[in-house]
Every structure is written in C-alpha cells, then in structure tokens.
Amino acid sequence: MRADLACSVPLIEPQYQSSELLVGLAAQRARILEVPMTMRRRRSGTLSKKGSRTLVYGAHYTRVMVRTWCREYALGGRRR
C-alpha cells in the first residue's frame, strides 16, 4: 500500500494495529485485497496465546475493533 494511505489512519491502540488499519482503510473505501500466505509451524518454544488467555485476547481484540469501527464509521471519520 502507499505510505500516504497507511498514514491516513490513526493507530491509537498499543496492540492489534493491523486490524485497526484494516477497519480504517475500509472506512475510507480503500480497495482491500486478500492475498494467500503460508504459515509454518514453530520449531521451538510455545504458543503465546493458549488456554483461558485466548478468551481475554479475544475480548481485547473485540474491544479494539468496536472502538475503531465507532471512530471511523459511526462518529463520521477520524479526528486529528
């Protein structure tokens, strides 16, 4: 994507910036294209999100998406 398009969406949240960017770009009616990718298994270490933490992660993700949607769509666009 062009740098000016990426910079046109304010990223406020400390996490989930890619989702915040996606919602902001959709609000600007930017063309969004899904591109397939391949994920590889970890060679070592453990998953960072497992067990009951996934519910907390999901709740935080939902909060970010709703706040971004309200800011970008419901409240009439970004405020700078």
Secondary structure, 3 states (H helix, E strand, C coil): CCHHHHHCCCCCCCCCHHHHHHHHHHHCCCCCCCCCCCCCCCCCCCCCCCCCHHHHHHHHHHHHHHHHHHHHHHCCCCCC
